[in-house]
Amino acid sequence: MSDASPPSSKLNLEDQPPGPAVSLARAATLYVNFSRLHLGLEEITFDFALQSERTDATHPITAPQRISMSLFTAKRLLELVTRAVELHEAAFGPLELDVEHRFLPPAI
């Protein structure tokens, strides 16, 4: 029997060939805590926003950023983000998505 493990189907960021040079000279860095997506036949569109306080019919979330991409690009992005979250959780523990379980109750 061989001790060699089968090749992993997971994305390994360290094993990726160098990509093309990318200039960030005109890039804007934004923080978002709200996202929504629209799925089309050949593309996916993400709306990004900062939800700061109350949201209702009179105070809607304003989504000033929108990104559309092909589903092929979206799948590659999914693989990259999945791997990045796996690396983060391996180093710092699991990310809790349920806000009710994310915070510890106040000490009495």
JOZIPE-V385604 format. One record per pair of residues at least 6 apart in sequence whose C-alpha atoms are under 6 Angstrom apart, sorted by the first residue. I is the first residue (numbers start at 0). GAP is how many residues later the second one is. Records with the same first field share a line. If there is no record, write none. Layout:
I->GAP / GAP
This chain:
31->17 / 18
32->17
33->14 / 15 / 16
34->12 / 13
35->10 / 11
36->8 / 9
37->6 / 7
42->26 / 27 / 28
43->24 / 25
44->22 / 23
45->20 / 21
46->16 / 18 / 19
47->15 / 17
48->14
95->6
